[in-house]
């Protein structure tokens, strides 16, 4: 997938893009040039943000959003939200903290209810796969 490199300047609320490049080499050259020129000023903080071009075109055209659905260890849904930085991943991963554990499932769905249904199915598949792996050891 094609990428774009955005040269950024500033911090916090003043952070803004100052150039977009299809070449990482060119973006790095701009940062190096401007950071060196401004090394004794507050403007010597040019950085690069990297983005994929058209990362979720298929999903947008299908009318779906990227959701995260978090399950508690007992299987109850703790939280469901739309990801503001969607990815193409459609997976489960376990998060373990002292005293509790939960499972996060990423899905593409039309709404919250649809996301929960898909996530419940994926959770069941994930848990079944874990059982199969344990039994095969």
C-alpha positions in Angstrom: 0.0 0.0 0.0 1.3 3.5 -0.9 2.3 5.8 1.9 2.5 9.5 2.4 5.0 11.3 4.8 3.7 14.5 6.4 6.4 16.8 7.7 5.1 18.3 10.9 6.1 21.4 13.0 5.1 22.6 16.4 3.8 21.0 19.6 0.4 20.3 21.0 -2.3 22.7 19.8 0.3 24.4 17.5 1.3 21.2 15.7 0.6 21.4 12.0 1.6 19.9 8.7 4.0 21.8 6.5 4.4 19.4 3.6 3.3 16.0 2.3 5.7 13.8 0.4 5.5 10.4 -1.2 9.2 9.9 -0.6 10.5 9.3 3.0 13.9 10.4 1.7 12.6 13.8 0.7 10.6 14.2 3.9 13.8 13.4 6.0 15.8 15.8 3.9 13.3 18.6 4.5 13.4 17.9 8.3 17.2 17.8 8.4 17.5 21.0 6.4 15.0 23.0 8.4 16.0 21.6 11.8 19.7 22.5 11.0 18.8 26.0 9.8 16.7 26.6 12.9 18.7 24.7 15.5 19.0 27.6 17.8 15.3 28.5 17.8 12.0 27.1 19.0 11.3 26.0 15.4 13.9 23.2 15.3 11.4 20.4 15.8 10.3 19.3 12.3 9.2 15.7 12.5 7.6 13.1 10.2 4.2 11.4 10.5 3.7 8.4 8.2 0.3 7.4 6.8 -1.0 4.9 4.4 -2.9 6.3 1.4 -6.6 5.2 1.2 -6.2 2.7 4.1 -9.8 1.7 4.5 -11.4 2.6 1.1 -13.1 -0.8 0.8 -14.7 -0.5 4.3 -15.8 3.1 3.8 -17.5 2.1 0.5 -19.2 -0.8 2.4 -20.5 1.7 5.0 -18.7 0.1 7.9 -16.6 1.6 10.8 -13.7 0.1 12.8 -14.8 -0.8 16.3 -13.0 -2.1 19.4 -15.1 -4.3 21.7 -13.7 -5.1 25.1 -14.8 -8.2 27.0 -14.3 -8.9 30.7 -12.9 -12.3 31.6 -16.5 -13.5 32.4 -17.6 -12.7 28.8 -19.6 -9.6 29.6 -19.0 -6.6 27.2 -17.2 -3.9 29.1 -16.8 -1.3 26.3 -17.6 -0.7 22.6 -16.2 2.3 20.7 -15.4 3.4 17.2 -11.6 3.5 16.6 -10.5 7.0 15.5 -7.5 5.5 13.8 -8.8 2.4 12.1 -6.6 -0.4 10.9 -7.1 -3.3 8.7 -6.8 -5.7 11.6 -9.8 -7.8 12.4 -8.4 -9.7 15.4 -8.5 -10.5 19.1 -5.9 -9.9 21.7 -5.7 -10.5 25.4 -4.8 -7.7 27.9 -3.7 -8.9 31.3 -3.2 -6.6 34.2 -2.7 -7.5 37.9 -6.1 -8.4 39.3 -8.0 -8.6 36.0 -7.8 -9.6 32.4 -9.9 -8.8 29.3 -10.1 -9.5 25.7 -10.2 -6.8 23.0 -11.7 -7.6 19.6 -11.3 -5.3 16.5 -14.1 -5.6 14.0 -15.6 -3.7 11.0 -19.3 -3.1 11.5 -22.2 -0.9 10.6 -23.2 0.0 14.2 -22.6 -0.8 17.8 -25.0 -3.8 17.9 -23.5 -5.2 14.7 -20.0 -4.8 16.2 -21.0 -6.6 19.4 -22.5 -9.5 17.5 -19.4 -9.9 15.3 -17.1 -9.6 18.3 -19.0 -12.2 20.3 -18.6 -14.6 17.4 -14.9 -13.8 17.1 -14.4 -14.2 20.8 -16.0 -17.7 20.7 -13.7 -18.7 17.8 -10.7 -17.3 19.6 -11.5 -19.2 22.9 -12.2 -22.4 21.0 -8.8 -22.1 19.2 -7.1 -21.6 22.6 -8.8 -24.8 23.9 -7.7 -26.7 20.8 -4.1 -25.5 21.2 -4.1 -26.6 24.9 -5.4 -30.0 24.0 -2.9 -30.6 21.3 0.1 -30.0 23.7 
